[in-house]
Amino acid sequence: MSALLLSRTFSAKVVIESRRVQMYIDAIVIAGIVTVLMMIGFFVGVGVFVIRDKRLHDQNQRGKSSPDKPPM
């Protein structure tokens, strides 16, 4: 089990009782984790947008030639 103790510098000290591992989590570490999660969320959102847009254009283009490409 771990105990979470907040200090005056707004750092969190996490102590794991079984191994006695100490790790300090401060604002910089939390900001880095949040930044990475936001980047992952952004790229997932872009991927979802691209997939939905491709499906929409595939449905609209069935049997039609694209207006921006000359017919072959």
NORFENCOR-V220368 format. One record per pair of residues at least 6 apart in sequence whose ideal C-beta (glycine too) atoms are under 8 Angstrom apart, sorted by the first residue. I is the first residue (numbers start at 1). J is the second residue. Records with the same first field share a line. If there is no record, write none. Layout:
I: J  J
This chain:
1: 17
2: 14  15  16  17
3: 14  15  17
4: 12  13  14
5: 12  13  15
6: 12  13
7: 13
9: 26
10: 26  27
11: 24  25  26
12: 24  25  26
13: 22  23  24
14: 22  23  24  25
15: 21  22
65: 71
